[in-house]
Amino acid sequence: AYQLTLLASLGVLVAANVTTFLVAWESMALLCYFLVIRHGRRQAVAGGAFWFLALSEVGFAFIVAALVILAVRTGSLDLATIARRSGTLSHGWRSTALVLALIGFGFNAGLVPLHVWLPEAHPVAPADGSAFLSGMIVNLGIYGIALTGYDLLAGGPAWWGLLAMLVGAASAVIGILYALTERDIKRFLAFSTIENVGVIVIAIGAGMTFGAYHQAELASFLLLAALFHMVSHGTSKTLLFLEAGVVEHATGTRDMDRLGGLVKRLPRSAVVTLVG
């Protein structure tokens, strides 16, 4: 399940036309369901996996609608051709595609209020499954937003970027507020992911806004900043979820209030894993 999910995720990144992209995206979502549920021993596991799959399918419907609009209006399924011809579309069609893509990819990215699956799926998934969801799947949602706004539509009016910034800001604030009140270590990391995704989308939206005012240097800098944060967050959160798995395996709990003096109670091998 893990290797197939990774293969499908890489397929999303190398897809050159609408059909390949959608097949790879749907395969990724379906395989992620098995990634979450494959060690299911409690009823909560099925519930968390269902939340992920159900919301992924809703998001997929919005993504299909956005890409179908672009493909039909430009007369091509090739992503590069769509990018070249999208400037000839009316403002209404371009804006509709952008909003649909922001909603659709926002489900996978975990943007508020589309974030419900993260705190449900992360705690019940195996440690490597949680790490993959936060390190790869969430970032693919961000990739989809950037692909649509910067590449396929090649920028647009300033309100596109302002809308992305508004959604990103709401995600950042709500994510960190929930994280501060959370005692389950994996739910805490899930809400932290929502907060970091919000910060990344703020940078993407700001870049789109500056691009609308023909400030190419600032737009490029903000896109690079967003991509750098995306890579660094994906790497660090992957390691943090793996470490949370070590803690849960060694202590039998994810409750941070019960993990005081953790180093004294962990076996030496677990301490070496955490520190190393």
N, C-alpha and C positions, 0 to 999 in steps of 0.2 A: 504493500500500500504506500509506504514511504517513497520508494524509488519511482513508482508510477506517478505519484503526485508531483514529485520533483520534475519528472520528464514532461508532464503536461504543463507545469509552470514555465519551464524553459520554452515550450512550444508557443506560449503566449508572447514571449519576448522576441521570437524569431519569425512570427507570423507576418506574411507579406500581403495577405488579402483578407477580406472580411470573413469569408467562409472558414479559412484556417484559424483565424483569430477566435471566432465564436466557438468552433469545435474544441480548440485547446482550452478556452476559458471554461466551458461547461464541463469538460473532462476533469479539469483541475478541481472544480467545485464538488463534483460527485465523488472523486477520489478522496478529497479532504474529509468527507463524511466518514469514510472508512478509517481514515487516519485518526479521527477523534474517537471513534467508537470501537476500535479494534481490540482494546483491552477492557471492554465494558464489564464491570462486575457489580455495578450499582445502577438503580433505575435512573439516577440523575445523569448518568453518562448518555443514555438514549435521549433524554430531554435536551441536554446541551448540544448534542450532535444534530438533533432535529432543528433547533433554533438556527444553527449555522446553515444547514441545508435549505431550510425554508426561506430565510432572508437572502441567501445567495441566489435562489431561483427568482425571487422578486427582483433583485438587482439585475439579474441576467436579462429579464424581460425589458427593462429600461435600456440596457446596453444594446440589445438587439434592435430596439426601436430607433435609437440614435444612429447606429451604423447603417440600418436599412434606409433611413432618410437620406444620409449622405451618399450611399451607393446609388439609390434611385435618382436623386436629383443631379448627381454628377455623371451618371451613366456608366459607372465602373465599380468593380469589386476590389480593384487593386488599391491598396492604401496609399501608395505614392501618387497614383493618378488622382485619387480623391483629394489629397493634399494640394495638388496643383490646380484642381478645378474648383475647389470649395469657395474661392474668392468670387466666383461668378454667381453664387447662390444669393437669394434675397436675404435680408437681415433677419426676417422672421424664421426662415428655415434654419439658418445658422444658429440662431439663439435657441431655437427648440432643441436642436441636436446637442448643443452645449449643456443645457439644463438637464436633459435626459441622461447624458453621459455623467454629469456630476452626481446625479442621484444614483444611477446604476453602479458606477465604480465606488461611490461613497458607501454603499452597503459593505463591500469588501474591505474598504479602507477603515471602516469603523467610525465614520463621521457622525456626530450627533445631529439628528435623532435616530440615525440608522445604525447605531452602535450596539444594539441590544444583545447580539449574539456573542460579543467578546467576553463579557463577564459570565456568560452562561457556558460557553464552550471551553474556554481556557482552563477553568478549575478541574474539569472532568476529563480532559484529554491527557494522554501520557505526556511526560515531560518533553520528549522530543517532538511530539505533535504540537504542543503549545508553542515550543520554540519555532517550529516551522510556520505556524499560523501567524505569529508576530513578526518573524524575520523575513518571510517571503510573501505570504498571501496578502497581508495588509499592505505591504509595499507595492504589490502588483495593482492594488486599487489606486494607489497614488500614481503609479506609472500610467494607468488608464486615463486619469484626469489630465496629467501633463501631456500625454499623447494626443488627446482630443483638442485641448486648448492651444497648445503650442505648435503641433505638427499638422494634424488633419484640418483644423480650422485656421491655422496660422495667425492666431490672435483675433481680436475683435474689439468691440466697444469697452470702455472702462468699466461699465457695470458688471461685465463678466468677472473681472478680477475682484471687484468689490464684493460680489456675491460669494465668491470662493473665500475671500478673507473673512467675511461675516460668519460663514459656516465653520471655517477653521478656528476662529476666535471662540465661538460657542463650544466647540469640541475641546479646545485647550482648557478653557475655564472649568467646564463641567467635569471633564476627565480628571483634572487634578483635585477638584473638590471631593469627588467620590473616592479617589485614591486615598486622600487624607483621612477618611472615615472608615476605611476598609481594614479588616484584621486578617482576612484570608490572604496569604502571601501571593497566590496565583491570581486572585481577583484584583489585588492591589497592582500587580504588574499589568493586568489587562486594562485597567483604567489608566495606568501610566502610558500604555500604548496609545489609547485614545487621545490623551493630552499631547503626546509627541506628534501624532498624525495631524492634529489641529495646527500645531506650530509649522509643520512642513507645508500644509495647504495654505496657511497664511502667506508664506514666502512665495508659493506658486501664484496665488492670487495677486500679490503685490507686483510680481514680475509681469503678469498679464496686464495689470493696470498701467504700469510704466510703459509697457510696450504699446498700449493704446495711445499714449501721448508721445510716441516715437522716441522714447528714451532707451535706445537699444542696449547701451552699456549697463544701465541699472537693471533692465529686464534680464539680461544674460547673467549678471552677478547674482540676482535673487534666485534664478533657476538653479544655478550652480550651488548656491547655499542650501536650497531645498534638497537637491540630490545628495549633497554631502551629509546633511542631517539624516536623510533617509538611510543611507548606507551605514552611518555610525550607529543610528538607533537600531537598525535591523541586526547589526552585529552584537551590540551590547545586550539587547533584549533577548536574543537567542541564548546567549551565555547565562543571563539571569534566570530564564525559565529552566534551563538545564540545572543550574544550581538549586533552584527551588525544588526540582525533582529529587536531587540528592538529599536535601533537608527532609522532604516528606518521606522518602524511603528510609532514612536513618532514624527518624523520630516518630513517624506514624501520624503526624499532624501538620496542618498548614496554618494553624492559628498563631499569629505572630506574638500574641500576648502570652502564649505558653512556651515560647522559644527563648526565654531569657537564659543567659549562661549557656548558649548553644554549644560553643566550642568545647566546654568541659564535658558535655554529655554525648558528643558525637564520637564514633570510632575514629581511630587515627586515619584510616584510609579515606573517610568522608571529609575530614578536615583538610587533608592534602589536596583532595579534588577541589574543594571550595577555594582554598587559597591559591592553588596552582593555576 
